[in-house]
Amino acid sequence: MEIYLPIADLPVNIFLVLGMGLAVGFISGMFGIGGGFLMTPLLIFIGVSPAVSVATVASHIAASSFSGAISYWRRKAVDLALALVLLVGGVAGTIAGVWLFTVLRRIGQLDITIGLSYVILLCSVGGLMVMESVRAILRERSGVKTPLRRPGSHTWVHGLPAKIRFKQSRLYISAIPVCGIGFIIGFIGAIMGIGGGFLLVPMLIYVLRVPTSVVIGTSMVLTLVTMAAATVLHAATNHLVDVVLALLLMVGGVIGAQFGARAGQKLAADRLRLLLGLLVVAVGLRFAVDLLITPREMYTIRAVEDSR
């Protein structure tokens, strides 16, 4: 059974799209991540253009982050002050990312930029996750305890000026690195169609020393706002958000996340990170293969706007 996607301009099997949403939702629920770094490549692999994939997945991530942000807000697991400072940089990064996205699309370099970005980001992040997980598993088998990172401990980042006190996180740090991290996440999200949670959470924990009790909730608030802003900007400037595709992905994602959350509770944390790292590397290598092989069509035709 096929359904026509008006913005992507191609028919797709409705059960395939629902299955993709279900699978990514399952993985998201199992590992506690947004899943945008998987959904965007999957859409590209089935024939949806990178531009439409990035813009549509941004709306999907914004919708899926909403319920999570509300849940953590009710549990008082969100540092609102930290989230607001992150958003200052996040919104600026999103605007810059959409601007660069538009420029790259206009000059015909968007697809290759997205492909290379995914290869570099996924292979590097996934490789680091695999190495860290293997080391943790080996330490566990040898009986060596993993040294704990104390929230609030000081690094060179804490010596920067323009400090702000974040009471809920028990931190007194400069606003410069906080805004910088928000800018990076917003910029990457607008260009690549990922929520950035799998990058933001480690940054908050290891760079800023934010307590883990408020990290995920605060991360979801930033993801929600930046992805909502990216959706609006992509729809207004590039007209690339496919609502039909986004709705199908949301239905599958909500269902899959429930089963994934249950499955994730039965696996050890180190093994979960190892599986996620292997999955991230696999997707990155798949992108690399697509970039290296000779395409079936050597030329593409696209409409060029008349500047007169």
Residue pairs with C-beta under 8 A, 6 or more apart in sequence:
1 13
1 14
1 15
2 11
2 12
2 13
2 14
3 11
3 12
3 14
3 17
3 244
3 248
4 10
4 11
4 244
5 11
5 12
5 48
5 242
5 244
5 245
6 242
6 244
7 52
7 56
7 239
7 240
7 241
7 242
7 243
7 244
7 245
8 48
8 49
8 52
8 56
8 242
8 245
10 47
10 48
12 46
12 47
12 48
12 245
14 248
16 46
17 245
17 248
17 249
17 252
18 248
18 251
18 252
19 252
20 39
20 42
20 43
20 46
20 249
20 252
21 39
21 248
21 249
21 250
21 251
21 252
21 253
21 255
21 256
22 252
22 253
22 255
22 256
23 252
23 256
24 35
24 38
24 39
24 42
24 249
24 252
24 253
24 256
25 35
25 64
25 252
25 253
25 254
25 255
25 256
25 257
25 260
26 256
26 257
26 259
26 260
26 263
27 33
27 35
27 38
27 256
27 260
27 276
27 279
28 34
28 35
28 64
28 253
28 256
28 257
28 260
29 256
29 257
29 258
29 259
29 260
29 261
29 262
29 263
29 264
30 260
30 261
30 263
30 264
30 267
30 272
31 260
31 264
31 272
31 275
31 276
32 216
32 264
33 195
33 197
33 198
33 276
34 61
34 64
34 65
34 194
34 195
34 196
34 197
34 198
34 223
35 61
35 64
35 195
35 253
36 57
36 58
36 60
36 61
36 189
36 192
36 193
36 194
36 195
36 196
37 118
37 121
37 122
37 192
37 194
37 198
37 280
37 283
38 279
38 283
39 53
39 57
39 60
39 193
39 249
40 50
40 53
40 54
40 57
40 118
40 192
40 193
40 194
41 118
41 283
41 286
41 287
43 52
43 53
43 56
43 57
43 245
44 50
44 53
44 114
45 286
48 56
48 245
49 111
50 110
50 111
50 114
50 115
51 101
51 105
51 110
51 111
51 238
51 240
52 240
52 242
52 245
53 193
54 101
54 114
54 190
54 191
54 192
54 193
54 234
54 240
55 193
55 230
55 231
55 234
55 235
55 238
55 240
55 241
55 242
56 193
56 240
56 241
56 242
56 245
56 246
56 249
57 193
57 194
57 249
58 189
58 190
58 193
58 227
58 230
58 231
58 234
58 241
59 227
59 231
59 241
59 243
59 246
60 246
60 249
60 250
60 253
61 189
61 193
61 194
61 195
61 223
61 227
62 223
62 224
62 227
62 228
62 230
62 231
63 246
63 250
64 250
64 253
64 254
64 257
65 195
65 220
65 223
65 224
65 227
66 224
68 217
68 220
69 78
69 217
69 220
69 221
69 223
69 224
72 78
72 216
72 217
72 220
72 221
73 217
73 221
75 217
77 213
77 214
77 216
77 217
78 214
78 217
78 218
78 220
78 221
79 166
79 168
79 169
79 210
79 214
79 217
79 218
80 168
80 221
81 164
81 166
81 167
81 168
82 166
82 168
82 169
82 171
82 178
82 210
82 214
82 218
83 218
83 221
83 222
85 164
85 175
85 178
85 179
85 182
86 178
86 179
86 181
86 182
86 185
86 218
86 222
87 182
87 221
87 222
87 225
87 226
88 179
88 182
89 178
89 179
89 180
89 181
89 182
89 183
89 184
89 186
90 182
90 183
90 185
90 186
90 222
90 225
90 226
91 186
91 225
91 226
91 229
92 179
92 182
92 183
92 186
93 182
93 183
93 184
93 185
93 186
93 187
93 188
93 189
93 190
93 226
94 186
94 187
94 189
94 190
94 226
94 229
94 230
94 233
95 186
95 190
95 229
95 233
96 183
96 186
96 187
96 190
97 186
97 187
97 188
97 189
97 190
97 191
97 230
98 190
98 230
98 233
98 234
98 237
98 238
100 187
100 190
100 191
101 110
101 190
101 191
101 234
101 238
102 237
102 238
104 110
104 113
105 238
108 302
112 291
113 191
114 191
114 192
115 287
115 290
115 291
116 291
117 188
117 191
117 192
118 192
118 283
118 284
118 287
119 284
119 287
119 288
119 291
121 188
121 192
121 284
122 280
122 281
122 283
122 284
122 287
123 281
123 284
123 285
123 288
125 198
125 199
125 280
126 276
126 277
126 278
126 279
126 280
126 281
126 282
126 283
126 284
127 277
127 281
128 277
129 273
129 274
129 276
129 277
129 280
130 274
130 277
130 278
130 281
132 273
132 277
133 270
133 271
133 273
133 274
133 277
134 274
136 146
136 270
136 273
137 270
137 271
137 274
139 145
139 146
140 146
140 270
149 205
149 206
149 209
150 209
151 169
151 170
151 209
151 210
151 211
151 212
152 170
152 171
152 209
152 211
153 209
154 209
155 207
155 209
157 173
157 174
157 177
157 207
157 208
158 172
158 173
158 174
159 174
160 173
160 174
160 176
160 177
161 174
161 176
162 174
162 175
162 176
163 172
163 173
163 174
163 175
164 172
164 173
164 174
164 175
164 178
165 171
165 172
166 172
166 173
168 214
169 210
169 211
169 214
170 211
171 208
171 209
171 210
173 208
177 207
177 208
178 208
181 200
181 203
181 204
181 207
181 208
182 222
182 226
184 199
185 196
185 199
185 200
185 203
185 222
185 223
185 226
186 196
186 226
186 229
186 230
188 194
188 196
188 199
189 195
189 196
189 223
189 226
189 227
189 230
190 226
190 230
190 233
190 234
195 223
195 226
195 227
196 222
196 223
196 226
197 216
197 219
197 220
197 223
198 276
198 280
200 219
200 222
200 223
201 215
201 216
201 219
204 210
204 215
204 218
204 219
205 212
205 215
210 218
231 241
234 240
234 241
235 241
264 272
267 275
